[in-house]
Amino acid sequence: MDKRLLDILCCPVSKTPVRPLNASELTALNRAIDGGDVLSISGSAVQGRLAEGLITVDRKVVYRVEDGIPVMLPEEGIGTTQLTDFPSAA
């Protein structure tokens, strides 16, 4: 993802900056999605694995990136508190 775009993106609700998901975070999220255990902020089940995503720097919300385009809609966010084996901050 373009660094200039990443520098200006933030959570549309909290205005917290975002960063790309790292490999262990993406793996844990996709494992939970495969298990059918992940809901979006709107309460609907998340369908389909993420190829890439952005996470707020406070590690509370993940946003999907589809074909290189961040989907920064509040209702499409994925709260990380529901992910039982999400990696802890390094």
C-alpha positions in Angstrom: 0.0 0.0 0.0 1.2 3.5 -0.8 3.0 5.0 2.2 1.4 8.4 1.5 -2.1 7.0 1.6 -1.3 5.0 4.8 0.0 8.2 6.4 -3.4 9.9 6.0 -5.8 7.0 6.7 -7.4 6.6 10.1 -10.3 4.9 11.7 -13.5 6.8 10.6 -14.9 6.6 14.1 -12.1 7.1 16.6 -9.7 8.9 14.2 -6.9 6.5 15.4 -4.2 6.0 12.8 -3.9 2.6 11.1 -1.1 0.3 10.0 -1.0 -2.9 7.9 -1.8 -6.1 9.6 1.4 -8.2 10.2 1.5 -11.9 9.1 0.7 -13.3 12.5 -2.3 -11.0 13.0 -3.6 -11.8 9.5 -3.2 -15.5 10.1 -5.1 -15.4 13.4 -7.9 -13.3 11.9 -8.3 -15.6 8.9 -8.3 -18.7 11.2 -11.2 -17.1 13.2 -13.0 -16.2 10.0 -12.6 -19.8 8.7 -14.2 -20.9 12.0 -17.2 -18.7 11.4 -16.6 -16.8 14.6 -16.0 -13.3 13.4 -18.6 -10.5 13.3 -18.3 -7.0 11.8 -19.2 -4.0 13.9 -22.6 -4.1 12.3 -23.1 -7.6 13.7 -23.0 -9.5 10.4 -20.7 -12.5 9.9 -17.5 -11.7 8.1 -17.5 -13.7 4.9 -14.2 -14.6 3.2 -10.6 -14.5 4.3 -8.6 -11.2 4.2 -5.7 -11.0 1.8 -4.6 -7.9 3.6 -6.0 -5.5 6.2 -5.4 -2.4 8.3 -5.5 -2.3 12.0 -5.8 0.7 14.3 -2.6 1.4 16.2 -4.5 0.8 19.4 -5.2 -2.7 18.0 -9.0 -2.4 18.5 -10.4 -2.5 14.9 -9.4 -4.1 11.6 -10.5 -2.9 8.2 -10.4 -5.0 5.1 -8.3 -4.1 2.1 -9.9 -5.3 -1.2 -7.8 -5.2 -4.4 -5.5 -2.6 -2.8 -8.4 -0.4 -1.7 -9.0 0.1 2.1 -12.7 -0.4 3.1 -12.9 2.2 5.8 -16.6 2.0 6.5 -17.4 2.0 10.2 -19.9 -0.9 9.9 -17.4 -3.0 8.1 -14.8 -2.9 10.8 -13.9 -6.0 12.7 -13.4 -5.6 16.5 -10.4 -7.5 17.8 -11.7 -8.2 21.2 -13.8 -11.1 19.8 -10.6 -12.8 18.6 -9.5 -15.2 21.3 -6.1 -16.0 19.8 -5.2 -12.7 18.3 -1.5 -12.0 18.9 -0.6 -9.6 21.6 1.3 -6.3 21.0 5.0 -6.7 20.5 
